[in-house]
Amino acid sequence: MTQSNSRIMLILFVVVAAVVPLVFASGYQLFQLTLVVAYALSVLGKNLVTGYGGQVSLGQGAFYAVGAYTAAILMEHFNVPYWATLPVAAVVTGMVGLALGLPALRLGGLYLALVTFAMAVAVPQLLKYKLFENWTGGVQGIVLNKPDAPFGLPLDPDQWVYLFTLAVGVVLFVAATNLVRSRIGLALMAIRDQPLAAEAMGVELSRYKTLTFGFGALFTGVGGALGAIAVGFVSPDSFSIALSLTLFVGMVIGGASSISGAVYGALFIVFVPNLAEEISKAIPGAIFGVILILFMFFAPGGIASLLSAQMRRFRAAR
Amino acid sequence: MKRRTVLAGLGLAGVGGLAAPAIIRPAMGATVVGVTKTEIKIGHIVPYSGNASSYGVGGRSHSAFFKRVNDMGGVAGRKINFISLDDGYNPAKTVEQARRLVEQEQVAFLFNPLGTPTNTAIHRYMNQRKVPHLFLATSADKWGDYKAFPWTIGYAPSYRTEAQIYGKYIKQQRPNAKAALIYQNDDFGKDYLHGLQDVYGKDFDKTFIKVVTYEASDATVDSQVVTMKDSGAEVLVTGAIPKFSAQVIRKAFDIGWKPLHIMSNVSASIASTITPAGPEKAEGVITSQYLKDPTDPDFKDAPDMKEWREFMAKYLPDGDTTDANYVYAYSVATLMHIVLKQCGEDFSRENIMKQASNVKKVALPLLLPNMTAATTPTDFRPLKQLQLARWKKDTWERFGDIIGA
C-alpha cells in the first residue's frame, strides 16, 4: 500500500468512527466507545514502553490514575475546563514517567516489572492518604460534571464527549505513529532487539529508555484523563492493580509492538468481560480466561499481527 | 458551512434516535419504562468478581427470591425480570453497568446496588435521569438526602443512625461519664462523629474529652489508644473497620484500660475482629445488630427463620445458611416486593419512588423481633432501629430493648 493510500484509509476510518456511532449508537454504547478510545491511548502508552521499548511495566494503571486524578482535581478545585486539563495531565504524567524512568535504567527485565507493579499497588493507597485528601477526596473520590457540547452544537453530552475523545485519540495515535517511525522509534527497537549493537552504533541507552517511559506514561495519562471525564467520577477503587493487569491484557491481545494493536486491545478489554458475563454470571472470570487462552492460541502475536498476516495473504492471492 | 449543516443534521438524528426508545406515558408526567403488561424489569449491580466478590451472594439470593415471586404468580400479573450485573467493585465499571441497565436494558429501576464508592459514582446519574435508585447495599448516611437526591434511598441503619443510638445508650447508662472516640478519617468514620454530635449537641466537647482519628492506611492505632486512656475517659466509642477495632480491643486490654467500650457493628465479625483481638480481651465489648443471626439458637423456631430456611432449601440448596449476607438479602428483597405490591397497577417511575418512600411500618422477615422498616417522603432511611449486644465468652448476647434513633 502506498503512503497516500494509507492516509486516505486513515481519514476514511476516522470519519466512519466519528459519524457512524453518532447516528446509530445509544448513549450507553457511545460511553463504551469513549472508554475504548481512552483505554486505547493507555494501551498505546504501554505498547511504547513494553512493545517497542522492551521494558516490562506492570504498573501502567498508576499513570492512568495520575492522569485521571490530575484532570479531576483541576476540574473540581480549580474550575479548569475539561479540555484544558488534558495538556496538564500529559505534562504531569510525562514527568512522573520520566522520574520513574530513572530506575528503569538500572533495573532490567523482571526487576523493573516488580518495581512498576509495586507502584500500581501503592497508588490507590496514596490516593486515600491524609496529606492529599483535601485534593483527592480520599476514599470518596471526586464526582465530575459531564461536559456539554460547546458552540450550541446539537449534540448531547455523550455524543460530544465521544467526538472530543476520538479527536484527541486520533491526534495522539498519529503522533505515536510518527514517533515510532522516527529516529527515536528506530533507536528504541534497536535497543530492544540488540542493546549491545545499538550502543555500539552510538544510541544512548539511558536517554532513550527514560524517554520511552516518559512517553508511555504521557499517553496512558491522557487516556486516564479522558476516561475520568467520560466516567464522571474518580476514586481509589477505580484504579486498583486489576486496571494495570487489564491494560497488560489489552496490550498482549492487541499486539504488543503495533500501534493499531492498541485499538484492538482496548476493544477487547471493554467488550469481552461483558460478553463473558452474558455467557455465565456464575463464572465470568473463568469464561474470560478461556476466551483469553483461545485468543492466544489463534492469534499468538496479537490481533494486529493476525490481521496483517490475513491482509498479506489476501493481497498475495490477488 | 455545508459540512456544519450535515453534522448538525446527523447530531439531530442521533438525539432523535436516543429519545425514541419505548417510553409509554399513561398519566400526565408519569414515565413508565421497563414495565409491560407481562413483565417488570429490575436492574441490580454487585461485585461477582474481584476482592469484594463475597458480596456476590446478595445477587444470587435476589435472583432466587424473584424466581420464587414469579413462581407464585409475580406482581400484579407481571413476572419479574431481574438483571444482575458484575462491577467488580470498580466505580468506573459501575457507571458502565448502570448505564447499560438504564439505557440498554431499559430497566424500571435499580435495586440494592452494593458499595459506597460504587453508588457514589452513579448517584448523580440516577437522579439526573430520574430513575429510582432503591434500597442501596451500603450504610453511608448520605443516601438519606431526600432533598438533593430524591431518587435515591438507602436501607440498613446508617452509621450515623448507629452512632446516635450509641449516644442515647451512653447518655442513659453513664450520664456523667467522660468519653473518648476513635474513628476512621473518612466519610464512614465521620458518620460516627456526626451521630454522637447529633445526640450531645453543645455538650459534645464536654463529654467527649478525647477524639482521635486514624487513616485506613495506618499500620496501628496503639498510640491513639494510649492517649485516650491517659485522658481519663471511662467510655470508648470505636468507629472503625475490623482490623483497627481488633487493635483497639487488644491494646486497651494490654494497658489495663477497661472503659465501657462500644464498637461499630461493621466490626462485629467474629472471624475478622474478635478472633484476632483475642476473645477474652473482647469480654464486655458492646456492638449492635438489626438482623437475626442464622446461627442464634433463640431464633431456631421463629416463623420467619423457618420461611427463610425453606426458601434456601428450595431455591438455593447450595447456599451457606450461616452466611449473614443471605439473611440481609432476603430482608431487603422482601421490602422491595412489598413496595412493588403497593404500586398497584401504576408502575411509573414516579409511583415506584412514591411507594418506596411511603412504606408504613412493616415487620420484615429476619429483622430482630419488634423491629420495623418505614419511610416517608421526608425520611429516606428505612431502618432506624438497633439492638445492642455484648460479647460474652464466645458469642454476642443481645440485651436491652430495641433502640430507635
Contacts between the chains, C-beta under 8 A, distances in Angstrom:
chain1	res1	chain2	res2	distance
A	19	B	10	6.3
A	22	B	10	5.5
A	22	B	11	6.7
A	22	B	14	4.8
A	23	B	10	5.8
A	23	B	13	5.6
A	23	B	14	5.7
A	23	B	17	7.1
A	24	B	17	7.3
A	26	B	17	7.7
A	26	B	18	6.4
A	26	B	21	8.0
A	26	B	103	5.5
A	26	B	104	6.4
A	27	B	18	5.8
A	27	B	99	6.9
A	27	B	103	5.2
A	28	B	96	8.0
A	28	B	99	4.4
A	28	B	100	5.5
A	28	B	102	7.7
A	28	B	103	4.0
A	28	B	104	4.9
A	29	B	104	7.6
A	31	B	95	7.9
A	31	B	96	6.8
A	31	B	99	5.6
A	32	B	96	6.8
A	35	B	96	7.0
A	125	B	217	5.0
A	128	B	186	7.7
A	128	B	215	7.3
A	128	B	216	6.1
A	128	B	217	5.9
A	129	B	215	7.0
A	129	B	217	6.1
A	130	B	185	6.4
A	130	B	215	5.2
A	133	B	185	7.7
A	138	B	185	7.7
A	138	B	186	5.2
A	138	B	187	7.8
A	139	B	116	7.8
A	139	B	117	6.5
A	139	B	186	4.9
A	139	B	187	7.2
A	139	B	188	7.8
A	139	B	216	7.0
A	140	B	116	7.7
A	140	B	117	7.0
A	140	B	120	6.3
A	140	B	186	6.8
A	140	B	187	5.3
A	141	B	91	6.9
A	141	B	117	6.0
A	141	B	120	6.6
A	141	B	121	7.6
A	143	B	120	6.7
A	143	B	121	7.5
A	143	B	123	7.3
A	143	B	124	6.0
A	153	B	7	7.8
A	153	B	8	7.3
A	153	B	11	6.5
A	154	B	8	5.4
A	154	B	11	4.3
A	154	B	12	5.3
A	154	B	15	6.6
A	155	B	11	4.7
A	155	B	14	7.3
A	155	B	15	7.6
A	156	B	14	7.6
A	156	B	15	5.9
A	156	B	18	6.7
A	159	B	11	6.6
A	159	B	14	5.7
A	159	B	15	7.9
A	227	B	92	7.0
A	231	B	91	7.6
A	231	B	92	4.8
A	231	B	95	5.0
A	231	B	96	8.0
A	231	B	121	7.1
A	232	B	95	6.9
A	232	B	121	7.6
A	232	B	124	7.4
A	232	B	125	7.3
A	233	B	91	5.6
A	233	B	92	7.3
A	233	B	95	6.5
A	233	B	120	7.0
A	233	B	121	4.0
A	235	B	91	5.2
A	235	B	117	4.5
A	235	B	120	7.2
A	235	B	121	7.1
A	236	B	117	7.8
A	237	B	89	6.1
A	237	B	90	6.2
A	237	B	91	5.7
A	237	B	117	4.8
A	237	B	118	7.5
A	238	B	90	5.8
A	238	B	91	4.9
A	238	B	92	4.6
A	238	B	117	7.9
A	238	B	121	7.9
A	240	B	50	7.9
A	240	B	51	7.7
A	240	B	90	7.0
A	242	B	50	6.6
A	242	B	88	7.0
A	242	B	90	7.2
A	243	B	90	7.9
A	274	B	100	7.8
A	277	B	48	7.9
A	277	B	85	6.7
A	277	B	86	5.6
A	281	B	48	6.5
A	281	B	59	7.8
A	281	B	84	6.8
A	281	B	86	7.3
A	284	B	48	6.3
A	284	B	49	6.1
A	284	B	86	5.9
A	285	B	49	5.3
